[in-house]
Amino acid sequence: MKQALTILVVDDHPIVRAGCRQLIQQIPSATVLEAETGEEGYRLFQESQPDMVLLDITLPGVGGLEVLRRIRANREDAKVLMFSMHEDPVFASRAMQSGARGYITKNNAADHLVEAVNKVLDGKIYLSPDMAQQLAMLNIDAGTSALSDLSRRELEILRLLGEGKSMTEISEVLGISYKTVANNLTQIKSKLDISKTAELMRFAISHGISS
């Protein structure tokens, strides 16, 4: 008998989670756990130590990139497949740099998700062909995206800012000091050539970074 597999799906949309569950259950012996927030997802990860995590990048509160960082800090060999509406290769690049084993967008065909999950479970890296091509072009022509210079933490702070969170709230969500948030915001403004925080918020919203 094949060993049972546990896969944790973290996404804040019930319909998306239901669809993922239905697809993943095509894999023999697969059991699906679900979480709708980053906090809940990380707690379930700690409790259940799943074989793999399917993790949305854009979550309310603690976002997917921060959850990924916490998961990897808890278990360095954790297999995490990022699942996102973002097709900008910068998000895939930051996710892979942070230890994700794959990246798939929600616009990919359903059979691509099953293929991605199987590959990551087998210890392989998965990028959809279109994303792999975009990442290659990003590396060749660095800087074409307005977001390409931002670090994982800076992207996360920008996302939370776009959700309307204050600097104090951002520091609480990420577990970092107010001063660190302020310093990161200064860096973000410099990199994006934006002078005001309100303009940064509008930038985050217009680029679909916030949830």
Disulfide bonds with the S-S distance in Angstrom:
none
